[in-house]
Amino acid sequence: MRQNIVHPGADELSYEIREIVEVANQLQAAGQTIYWENIGDPVAKGEKIPDWIKEKIIEVIKTDDSSFGYSPTKGDVGAREYIAHERNIEGGIQITADDILFFNGLGDAISKIYEYVHPDVRVIGPNPAYPTHSSAEAAHAGSHHLTYRLDPYNNWYPDLEDLRSKVEKDTSIGGIILINPDNPTGMVYSQEVIAGLVDIAREFNLFIISDEIYSNIFYGGVEHKKLAQVIGDVPAIAMRGISKEFPWPGARCGWVEFYNRDKDETFNRYCRSLVDAKMLEVCSTTLPQKMIPKVMGDERYYPYLAERNKQYEKRAQQLYDALADIEGLVVNKANGAFYMTVMFKKGVLTGTEMIPIENEDARGIVAPYLKNGHEADKRFVYNLLASTGICVVPLSTGFNSDLFGFRITLLERDDDTFEYIVGTLKDAIEKYIQKA
């Protein structure tokens, strides 16, 4: 073409969580049974939506014609007032409905948040990273995503010394990303850890982006603190949604909460730019917004979440019990979200291991991924997929990490199926490591 129309950050857009699906579909067509442990969709894994939630949605559709129309640009007033009220009851910073902005899912919010950051400003995030954040930030900057370390030998907690050192050295960093509960590790951070991150932001005059999409999905006796409860006077954006909680991922309904806009005019102007950008789109989808106070305000909602959380805790324990004692692995039991990350210790994978793939067609399909040149954990994941049908996501290429491992979900509802997955996975790892 006369001009190069490709954005300089185009090569940074990667989402292996879904990219592996294409290969898995080919394997399925070749006769391999696939166990989809790659993506966090509770509905796809058999989660049944309670009838009372469905009935509330039907009632609104039948009785409220405004659910078919535009909502205000910032979002449905009733939903925003409900969210602000609930946030203020929890304690910490107080907000109003005017501090809330709805998006068509947090993917939409993430895209806008980095798109409207100044092109010369970087936002540093965790390693391992959630790829929607890391890809969007890297594409915005036209450069690889900047990260701070999550420590696998300390419950995957943020290494605050590493974060502070990088922020101090790189003056282009204007913000910090926090994901809590974390995806991919399944960890919930203590109030002290969050406060330490807030202190760094305050010291270097940065803003914080806190992805809290899993904020009500935690278990195992941990106490979860939202950023609002410890943010103090630091400018920040918290991100929430209904895709994991209701669960209603297909609704594409998420929102952000602005904290301390009055403390910094530059931050306030940035927040206004996000509202202006949404105004160009008119608004986000109306019906899911209207359901938030009706579902979350129902006395059955939090007991329903508690039952689901018990299921995730059970799955986390099963997986931990099966894998924790395998020499060469680092396994931290998840206590939030519905994922666990398993890490191979340094030097365990050499890139030459192989476990047998009985299906000849399957061997041919994954052969390109088993050649030298791919990350060692990616080779394992595709070998695992072709030989057992278990579809997980490599830590390195899937989550922008220099560590080798994989993420697996805790969503399988059928006990026998999950037991089979765990047992098969354990056997495959042990065989694979023995080939080193």
C-alpha positions, 0 to 999 in steps of 0.5 A: 500500500502507499502507506503502512497502515499497520499500527506499530503495536499490532505485533503486541496483540496476542491472546493464546487463551483462545488461539490454542482453540484452533489447534484443539478444534483440529485435534477434535476433528481428528478424533481426540476428546478435548477437555477445555481448561483454557478459558474462564467461561463458567457457563461453557463448563456447565455452570447452571444459571439459577432460575430466579436470575432468569426469571428476573431478566424475563420480568424486566424484558416483559415490563420495562421497554426502556431495557431495549433503548439507550442508557445514559452514556455513563450507564443506567442511573439505577445501576450506578446508584446501587453500585455506589451505595454498596461500595460506600457501605464497604468502607474506604473511599466514598463515591457517587454514581457520577464516579462510575462509567459502564462499558461493554465488558471489561475488554472494552474498558481495558481497550479504552483505558490504554488507548487514551493514556498519553502515547509516551506514558507506560503502565506497568503490570504484573508478570505473569500478566493477563493478556488483555491488559498486557497486549492492550498496553503494549499495543498502545505504546508500540513496545513490549509490556513493562512488568513487575514480578509476582513471586511464585515462592511467596504465594505469587504476591507482587514483589514490591521491591522489584516494582519500586525499583522499576518505577524509580528507574523508568520515568515513563511509567505513569501507572500501575496495574493490579489484578486482585484476585489475580488471573492467572495465579488465583491468588488474593492479595493481603491488605498489606500488599495492596497498601504497599503498592498504593504507597509506591504509587503515592511516592512516585505520583502514579495512578492505579488500575485495579482489575477486580472482576473476580472481587466476590470470588474468593475462598479458603479462609482469605479476606479480600480487600478491594482497592477502595478500602485502602486507596487513600488519596491516590488516583485510581480506577477500579474495574468490575463486571458481571461476567464471572459473578452472575455468571453472564459473560455473554452480556458484555457488561462491566464498569469502572469506578474513578477514585480521587479525581478531585486530587489531581486535575491531570487524572481528572482530565484523563477520566473525562476523556474516557467518558467522552470516548464512551459518549461517541459510542452513545452508551453500553448495552442497557439490559445487563446494567438494569439487572445489577441491582435486581440480581445483586440486591436479591437476598439469594445472590451472595449465598449463591456465590458462596456455594460456587466458591465452595466448589472452586475451593474443592477443585483447588484442593484436589489439584493442589493435592495431586501436583504439589509433591511432584519434584520440579513443580511450584504449586500454590493453592488458589484462593480466588478467581477460578484458576491455578497456575503451575510453574516448572522450576528453572532448568526442569524443562530442556525443550527436548522432552516428549510424551507419546502421542498415539493418534497419528493425525494428532502428531501431525497437527501439533508437530510445528509446535513441538519443534525447537524455537518454541518456549519449553512450556508451550511445547509441553502444553501442545504435547499435553493437548495432543496426547491427552486432550487436556487444553491448558494455557502456557505461562510464557506465551499465554501470560507474557512471562519469563517463567515456564508453566501453565494455567488451568481452570477450576470450573469443571462441574462434573466430579468424575471428569475433573478427577480424570483430568487431574489424574491424567495431568499428574501422570503426563507431567511425571512422564514428561519430566522423566524424559528430561 
